[in-house]
């Protein structure tokens, strides 16, 4: 697996034009300029997306929005640019099958020729890194999705392809096959899609995506922090399930993390995050062996429809405000990404094995809304205790060497409103040469006379322990 991790955001610097309930608004600056891309890179991101208003749709390259992104991002020093080609997205929205009698293309060769013509304006541009395909495909788009993905790989064999799946908890009808049943050869497989629980439906959705497309990674978005300090009950199960599939298939695990707040019909749907929330997410992802980290969003989307019953992204909750000023999220995420990059030099040498929950005395994972629906409940392989709340323990290996993560998974509202102290982690560890890491730095921990190690963990914090045999 790759040891170079990508960091990037959805909705990179925008044109500065916004539509709010039908009214046009200009922030006073086109943020797609060298200075703003340098600001973006300075936060720790190393890839720029050209999507949304900057996607490419076949117009003359010179003077296009996509060309502007290339020009200004390159000036800022970004050598990785991800292109969304709107024509591929249109095919996936409209076509059930691209190849065969009565379809757009009679053969793979014809499809490849068209794909080569589509990518020609940008694939040889300096900075071109890859193509972002249709976001969150439903099950019945997998056939066309796979045809396009394989064609791109034939035309551009070394190109990075980003394909972000729906998360666990998405609407059931999106995850089950409605039209693709003729592609199943086993009758029992057809029946299985009708009578299984929602986690198994999601597992099949992900497994069949890999089968239909030949993808070398599994990528999903999962936003844990909901209104009124609710944590989603799907988040931990989503990570466990996908990490297990990536382990079995020996492919990469990639995620989109939450960095925004939503207003939904006048009420908060996804809340504004605090620093502990970002640690909660990033440590979680590192513990599960995630390789690529993207964030939704960098700036609020340029189209709002509050009054039409839809949702809009709250100004002040992403990395950059609508007026171009930085939020607190920008500042502490910049520090967190720098810490992550230090530690990922170590953790990317390891591969995920398992995850476990440890709760305070007298409780179990079943007592917490966000852990009681986990995908797996395996006995913890080390003697670990936490004084308050619930903890996630993950294990990764490199040969005989082991890497453990111990993360305080509690709800940040307890710290914010009840002023509770950090939880105390107590460990009895296996034999071997031990190294302890916290927030990207190697630290010293002394063993007590009882043979225990103790460490204080605030919500979202994690202690990583490397044990070399």
N, C-alpha and C positions, 0 to 999 in steps of 0.2 A: 504493500500500500504506500501511497505518497507520504513523504515526510515534510513536504512543503504545503502548509495550510493557507487557504485563501480566506480573506476577510473582505466583505463587501456589503453594500446596502442596496435595498430596493429604493426607488425614487431618489436617485442621486440629485445633485444640484439641478434645479428646474429652470425653465425659461422666465420665471417670475410672473407668468400670467395664470390667473385663477378664475374659475367660474363658480360662483356661490349662488345656488338657486337661480341660475340663469343669468346672473349679472356678472359682467366681465370686470376683472380687477387686475391691476398691475402693481407689483410690489416696488417698482422703481428701479429694478436691476435684473438683467438677464444673468442668472447665477451660473450659467454654463460658461465660465471663463477660467483662465489659468489660476487666478488668485483663489477662487472657490474650490477648484479641484485640488490645489495644494492644501487647503484647509481640510478637505476630505481625507487626503492621504495622511496628513499630520495626525489625524485621529487614530491612525493605525490600519486603515483600509488599504488594500493593495490591488483591487480590481474595480473597474467602473462598468456599470451596466448602461447600455444604450437601449432603453425600452420605453414603453408608453409613448409620450410625445416625441421621443428620440428614436423610436424603432424605424427600421428601414423597410420600405414598401415597394421598391422598384423605381422610385423617382430618380431623376438625374443626380448622380452622387455629389457633384460639385454644388455647394450651397444647401445641401440637405441638412436637416437637424442632426442626423447620425454623423455626417462628415464633421460638423461643428464639434460634437463630443470628442471625436478622434483628435482633432486639431488642438483643442484646448486641454484635454487630458494629457496628451503627449507633451505639451509645453510644461505642464505641471510635474512631469516625470513618471506618469503612470504608463507602464508597458503592457498592461493586461486590460483589454476592453472586450466586453461581452455584448454581442449584437442580438437583438430580437428582430427576426425577419417576419413582418406581418403577413406575408404570403403563406408561410408555413402554418401560422396560426389559423388563417382563413381555411386552409385545406382541412385542418383538424376539426374546425367548427362545422363545416358543411359536408364533408365527404365521409361515407361509411367505409369505403375501400378505394384506394388510389390506383390499383393495378389489376388489369384483367379486362375482359370483354365488357363494353359499356362504361368503363371507368375512364378517368382522366388520362391514364397512361396504359398502354398495351403491355408494357414490360418494365422490368427494373432498369433496363438500359435507357428507356425513354425518360423515366423518372430521374435517373442520375443526370441525364443531359440537362433537364430543366433545373434541377437543384444546382448544378454547376453554373448555369447562367444566372441564377438568383444570387449566388454568393460571390460571383466574379467581381462586383464593384468594391467589396470590402475585405475579401479573404486575404488579399495580398497587401493590404494597408499595414503600415508599421503600427504595432500595438494590438493588432487583431489577435484575440486569444481563444474565442469560442462563440458558440451560438446558444442562446436561451430559447428553449421551445415552450410551447403553450403551458401556461401555469395551471396547476391543479387539474389535470385531465380526469375525466370520469371514465369509468370502466369501458364504455362502448367507444371511446376514442383510442383505445390501446392498439388496435390493428393499424390504423393510419399513423399513429404516433410511431410505432415500430418501423413502418415502412419509411417514414421520413428520417428517423434516427439512423437506420442502417444505411440509407442512401448518403446522408451527410458523412458517415464514417467511410464509405467507399470513395467519396469525392475528396474529403479532407480527413485522412486517416488519423492524424494526430490532434485533431481539434477537440477542445474541451466542450462538452455538451451539458448544459444545465437543464434538468427536468425535475420540477418540484411537484411532489404528489400531494393529494388531499391528506389531511391528518385524520387520525382516529377520532371518531365522533362526528365526522361529516355525515350529511344526510344519507340514509341507508340506500336510497335508490340510485345515488351517484356511484356507490361502491360495488353494486351488484351488476352482473351482465343482464342487459335487457334485450340487446340485439345481436350479441356476438355468440349466442348459444350454438350456432351451427359450426363454430370452430372448436367446440369440445368434442372429443372423439369417444369419451367414456361416459356412458349414461349415468353412472353413479356420481360423476363429477358435476353433472347438471343438477342432480337432486341435492347435492351437498350445498349448493349455493342458496337453496331455498329454506333450509331448515337448521342453520347454524347460528350461533350467537354473534353479537356485533363485533367482538374482538377477532373471531375466526373469519368473519366476513372481511374485515380489514386485512387480516393476514393474507387471505386469498387475493384481495385486490393488489397488494404489494407484490406477492409472489408472481401473479400473472402479469403484472407490469414488466417485471424482469424477464419473464418467459417470452412475452410478445416482442419486447424491444431489444433484449440482449444488453441492457444497461449494465455498466460496470460500477454502479453506485445506487444507493437508495437515499432519496432526499425528500424531506417533508418540512412543512411549517407547523409549529405547535406553539400556541400562545397561552401560557399558563395563567396569567394574571387577569382576573375578571373583575367586574364591578364589586364594590363594597368589600374588597380584600378577600374575595373568593379565589381559591386556586383550583384550576380545572382537575377533575378526577380522571381525565384521559391522558394527561401529560406523561406521567411515569410509565403507564402501560404502553404508550406510543413508543417511548424510548426503548423500553425493554424488548418489545416485540421486534422492532426494526433492528436493534443491535444484535439480537439473536439471529435474524435472517442474514444480516451482513456477515456475521461470524460463519454461518453455515455455508454461504455462497462465496466467501472470501472476496467481498467487494467493499467499497468505501461507504461510510456513513456520513451524510451531510445534513445540515439543518438550517432552517431560518428561525432566528430568535426574535422575540418581541421587543420592539423599541418605539412604541406609539401608544396612543389612547384613542378609543373610538367613542363618538357620541351616536347613539342609536335611538331614533325617535325621541330625542330630548333627554334620554337617560344614558348613564355611562355603561357601556358594554364591555370595553377593555380599559382598565384604569391606567392612569399615569404611574410610571414605575419610579421607584427610589433605588439608591445605590445597591442595597442588599438584594433587591430583585435581580439586578444584572449579574451580581455574583452568583445568585441562586441558579440562574440559567446557564452561565458560562461554565461554572464548575460541573454542573450536571452533564453538559455536553462533553466536556473533557473526560469525565469519568467513564462515559460510555464509548470513548474512543472515536469521537467525531473528528473528521479531518478538515472539512470546509465549514466556515461560519459566515452566514449572511444575516442581515438584520432588516426587519420591516418596521419602520421606514427611516430614511435619513431626513427627508423633508416631508411634510404632509402632502398628500396627493393634490393635484391642481384642480380637482373637480369635486364639488360638494353638493349634496342634494338632501339636506336635512328635511326640508318641508315636503319632499316627495315620498317620505317614508323610508328613505335609505339611511345609510350611515355616512358620517364624515369623520375625518381624522382631526382630533383636537389640536389646535395651534398651541405650541408651548410644550408638547409632550414628546416630540421627536428630537433628533439631534440638533436641528436648525429650525428656528421659528420662520414664519412666513415672511417676516421682514429681513431675514438673513442673519439675525443674531443667534449666537450659540446658547443652548440651554445647559442646565447642570448635567444632563445626561451626556452631552458631548464631553464635558470635562472628566467625569469619573469613568466613562467608557474608554476614553483615551488611555487612562492609567491602567485599566483592567486589561485592555488588549495588549499593552506593553508587557504586563505581567504574564499573560497567557503565552505570548510568543517566546518568552524565556523558558517557561516550563514545557511547552510543546516540543522543544528540542530534545527533551528527555522522554516525554510520554509517547511521542510518535514512534519510539522504538518498541512499544508494547502493543499487544492486540487484546481486545476485549474478551473476557471469559464469562463473567456472571455479575449479577447485581442482587442486593439483599437489603432488607429493612431492619433497623434496630430501633425500638421505641423505649421511652423512659420506663422505669420500673412500674409494673402494674398495668401497662398498656401494650397494645400490639399495633401493627400497621392498620388493622381493621378499625381502629378508633379515630382515624384521621380521614377526612373526606377526600383528600388528594392522593392517598396511598391505598385506600381500601379496595380499589378496583384494579390493582396491579395485575400485570400479565403473568408474572412469576413470583412465587414466594419460596425462595430457597433458603436453607439454613446458612447462617453467616459462617464463613470459613475461618474467621478469627474471633477471638474473645474481645468484643467491643461493647462499651456501654455509653449511654448518653444520659445526662442528669435531667434533661427536660426536653420534651418534644420528640420528634422522630428523625432518624438519621438514615441516609443512603450510604451503603458500602458497595463499592464496585471493585472487581478484581480484573487486572490485565496481566499478561505474561509475555516474557521474551525468553524462550528456552526454559530454564529452571528459575530464572529471576522473576520476581513478582512486583506489581505496582498496585497499591490499594488506595482508594479514595474514601474518605470519611467526611460526608457533607451534612451540615445541619439543614434539614429540609423543612423546618418549621415555618409558620406564617409570620411575615414581617410585622403584621398589625400588632402582635404581642409586644414587640420592641417599641413600636411607634407610640402606642396608646397606653400600654401597661408598664412600660419602662422595665421590662424584665431583664435580668443580667444574662450574659452569654451562657450557653450550655457548656457543661464540662464533659469532655470526651475522655474516657479511660480505656486504655488498650493494653492487652497482653499479646505480644507479637511473636510470630514464628522465629526460629533461629535464622541467622544470616546477618550480613553487613547491612545496616540500616541507614537510610538517608531520609530526612524529613523536609518537606517543601510546603510553604504557605505563601500564597499570593505571588508566586513566581520565584521566591527566594528560598535558598536552602537555609534551614534553621537548625539550632541545636536543641534537643530535648534530652533531659536526664531521666534515667530509669530509677524508680523508687526502690526502697529496700524490699518491697513486695514483688518487684519485677515489672511494675506498671509504668506506663507513660500517660501523662495527662496533658490536656491542652484545651483552652477555652475557644469556643466557636460561636460567633454571632450567626444570626440567620443568614443563610446563603453562603457562609464561609465553608471551606473544605481544607482538610489536611491530607496531603498526599504522602504516602510512605513507600519508598522503594526498598525492596529486600533482595539483596544479591546473595545467592547460595554459595 
